[in-house]
Amino acid sequence: MALSSLYNDERYGDAMSLENVVQNGELLDCYGELLTPRQRECLDLYYNENLTLAEIAEYFHISRQAVHQLEMRAIAALKEYYCI
């Protein structure tokens, strides 16, 4: 499977596009200090350490769904900080 097809998987919509992954990583670099420590660590593990949601869930001892929700809330906060 090509990398571009992985990031353009229809199940994830634009959330997994390569451009969004890069943008979210840049937002984390710029505004990460404004997040809670847990949100920042979750995004760092995902975007900088390339851990999967399942691996992050195991690390935090929470469900994969909880990691996904944590990530989505943190990304929404970063985007809000960016627009302010």
Backbone as CSV, one residue per row, in Angstrom:
resi,resn,N_x,N_y,N_z,CA_x,CA_y,CA_z,C_x,C_y,C_z
1,MET,0.857,-1.176,0.000,0.000,0.000,0.000,0.900,1.235,0.000
2,ALA,0.605,2.160,-0.867,1.378,3.395,-0.956,1.074,4.294,0.233
3,LEU,2.079,5.063,0.627,1.911,5.988,1.749,0.779,6.965,1.486
4,SER,0.683,7.474,0.269,-0.375,8.441,-0.037,-1.751,7.824,0.097
5,SER,-1.902,6.549,-0.247,-3.216,5.920,-0.107,-3.551,5.687,1.362
6,LEU,-2.542,5.467,2.189,-2.778,5.321,3.624,-3.323,6.611,4.205
7,TYR,-2.728,7.731,3.835,-3.155,9.010,4.378,-4.424,9.537,3.725
8,ASN,-4.820,8.982,2.605,-6.040,9.426,1.938,-7.146,8.387,2.040
9,ASP,-7.076,7.531,3.025,-8.079,6.501,3.266,-9.435,7.160,3.513
10,GLU,-10.453,6.754,2.779,-11.781,7.357,2.884,-12.389,7.228,4.270
11,ARG,-11.991,6.219,5.038,-12.545,6.048,6.388,-12.196,7.220,7.284
12,TYR,-11.085,7.875,7.009,-10.620,8.947,7.867,-10.850,10.329,7.260
13,GLY,-11.289,10.390,6.028,-11.518,11.675,5.385,-10.240,12.481,5.330
14,ASP,-10.377,13.783,5.440,-9.221,14.667,5.368,-8.356,14.631,6.620
15,ALA,-8.878,14.052,7.701,-8.128,14.043,8.957,-6.787,13.349,8.808
16,MET,-6.686,12.369,7.923,-5.447,11.629,7.760,-4.677,12.031,6.516
17,SER,-5.065,13.119,5.845,-4.307,13.538,4.672,-2.904,13.939,5.121
18,LEU,-1.963,13.736,4.255,-0.576,14.065,4.586,-0.445,15.537,4.958
19,GLU,-1.179,16.408,4.270,-1.129,17.832,4.578,-1.619,18.114,5.990
20,ASN,-2.706,17.438,6.413,-3.225,17.648,7.759,-2.282,17.094,8.819
21,VAL,-1.660,15.978,8.537,-0.703,15.409,9.485,0.452,16.383,9.691
22,VAL,0.956,16.953,8.612,2.046,17.926,8.705,1.571,19.182,9.432
23,GLN,0.376,19.674,9.060,-0.166,20.879,9.696,-0.352,20.672,11.200
24,ASN,-0.905,19.522,11.582,-1.124,19.252,13.003,0.197,19.169,13.756
25,GLY,1.196,18.579,13.137,2.519,18.527,13.756,3.109,19.910,13.954
26,GLU,2.914,20.791,12.966,3.409,22.161,13.087,2.653,22.925,14.165
27,LEU,1.330,22.725,14.240,0.542,23.366,15.293,1.014,22.912,16.669
28,LEU,1.323,21.630,16.789,1.832,21.105,18.058,3.147,21.780,18.425
29,ASP,4.022,21.936,17.448,5.307,22.598,17.711,5.112,24.036,18.175
30,CYS,4.163,24.745,17.579,3.956,26.170,17.884,3.143,26.406,19.150
31,TYR,2.089,25.614,19.339,1.132,25.894,20.414,1.017,24.770,21.444
32,GLY,1.872,23.787,21.371,1.796,22.634,22.256,1.839,22.976,23.728
33,GLU,2.554,24.015,24.083,2.667,24.401,25.492,1.338,24.885,26.072
34,LEU,0.386,25.211,25.220,-0.928,25.662,25.679,-1.863,24.503,26.003
35,LEU,-1.485,23.304,25.613,-2.291,22.115,25.890,-2.018,21.603,27.297
36,THR,-2.896,20.715,27.763,-2.629,20.040,29.023,-1.436,19.111,28.812
37,PRO,-0.737,18.756,29.878,0.400,17.838,29.718,0.002,16.518,29.048
38,ARG,-1.167,15.993,29.390,-1.610,14.726,28.813,-1.915,14.876,27.320
39,GLN,-2.570,15.964,26.934,-2.848,16.210,25.517,-1.551,16.364,24.740
40,ARG,-0.628,17.136,25.294,0.657,17.373,24.631,1.422,16.064,24.463
41,GLU,1.437,15.242,25.500,2.157,13.975,25.422,1.508,13.040,24.410
42,CYS,0.191,13.014,24.382,-0.532,12.171,23.423,-0.172,12.567,21.991
43,LEU,-0.244,13.854,21.693,0.075,14.313,20.341,1.546,14.113,20.013
44,ASP,2.416,14.301,20.992,3.838,14.071,20.764,4.095,12.610,20.409
45,LEU,3.464,11.718,21.133,3.630,10.287,20.843,3.103,9.945,19.460
46,TYR,2.008,10.568,19.069,1.385,10.260,17.783,2.140,10.895,16.613
47,TYR,2.407,12.198,16.697,2.991,12.910,15.555,4.517,12.867,15.511
48,ASN,5.175,12.842,16.656,6.640,12.870,16.653,7.273,11.502,16.852
49,GLU,6.638,10.658,17.651,7.185,9.322,17.910,6.556,8.247,17.026
50,ASN,5.528,8.621,16.269,4.858,7.724,15.317,4.252,6.484,15.961
51,LEU,3.760,6.621,17.188,3.056,5.512,17.825,1.628,5.452,17.290
52,THR,1.063,4.266,17.270,-0.321,4.101,16.853,-1.238,4.440,18.015
53,LEU,-2.525,4.607,17.711,-3.492,4.868,18.777,-3.507,3.723,19.781
54,ALA,-3.377,2.500,19.296,-3.366,1.343,20.189,-2.152,1.367,21.115
55,GLU,-1.003,1.747,20.593,0.207,1.821,21.416,0.099,2.936,22.457
56,ILE,-0.485,4.055,22.058,-0.674,5.163,23.000,-1.678,4.758,24.070
57,ALA,-2.731,4.038,23.678,-3.733,3.565,24.640,-3.088,2.660,25.677
58,GLU,-2.211,1.784,25.228,-1.508,0.892,26.155,-0.606,1.705,27.097
59,TYR,0.053,2.708,26.572,0.937,3.557,27.365,0.162,4.293,28.463
60,PHE,-1.008,4.846,28.109,-1.821,5.597,29.066,-2.771,4.715,29.880
61,HIS,-2.866,3.436,29.525,-3.798,2.506,30.177,-5.246,2.959,30.012
62,ILE,-5.576,3.371,28.782,-6.941,3.754,28.436,-7.306,3.080,27.119
63,SER,-8.543,3.208,26.711,-8.982,2.571,25.468,-8.460,3.341,24.254
64,ARG,-8.438,2.665,23.125,-8.040,3.293,21.873,-8.994,4.432,21.543
65,GLN,-10.285,4.224,21.799,-11.287,5.267,21.554,-11.014,6.508,22.410
66,ALA,-10.620,6.295,23.650,-10.301,7.421,24.532,-9.102,8.197,24.001
67,VAL,-8.126,7.495,23.449,-6.964,8.167,22.853,-7.414,8.994,21.655
68,HIS,-8.266,8.407,20.822,-8.769,9.121,19.655,-9.496,10.398,20.073
69,GLN,-10.340,10.298,21.092,-11.061,11.480,21.578,-10.101,12.521,22.150
70,LEU,-9.106,12.064,22.893,-8.099,12.965,23.450,-7.365,13.692,22.328
71,GLU,-6.999,12.952,21.294,-6.299,13.538,20.159,-7.184,14.559,19.440
72,MET,-8.434,14.214,19.199,-9.342,15.115,18.487,-9.585,16.406,19.277
73,ARG,-9.745,16.291,20.579,-9.932,17.481,21.416,-8.670,18.355,21.410
74,ALA,-7.525,17.710,21.473,-6.267,18.463,21.486,-6.049,19.175,20.154
75,ILE,-6.339,18.504,19.043,-6.193,19.129,17.727,-7.164,20.293,17.595
76,ALA,-8.406,20.117,18.082,-9.393,21.207,18.036,-8.893,22.400,18.847
77,ALA,-8.287,22.146,19.999,-7.743,23.227,20.819,-6.599,23.936,20.096
78,LEU,-5.716,23.174,19.462,-4.607,23.777,18.723,-5.124,24.660,17.598
79,LYS,-6.122,24.176,16.895,-6.682,24.973,15.795,-7.370,26.223,16.310
80,GLU,-7.974,26.118,17.479,-8.596,27.297,18.082,-7.532,28.310,18.487
81,TYR,-6.443,27.844,19.087,-5.346,28.743,19.454,-4.774,29.433,18.214
82,TYR,-4.683,28.697,17.120,-4.142,29.225,15.883,-5.015,30.353,15.336
83,CYS,-6.314,30.235,15.484,-7.244,31.225,14.936,-7.392,32.453,15.825
84,ILE,-6.934,32.376,17.049,-7.088,33.524,17.975,-6.096,34.602,17.630
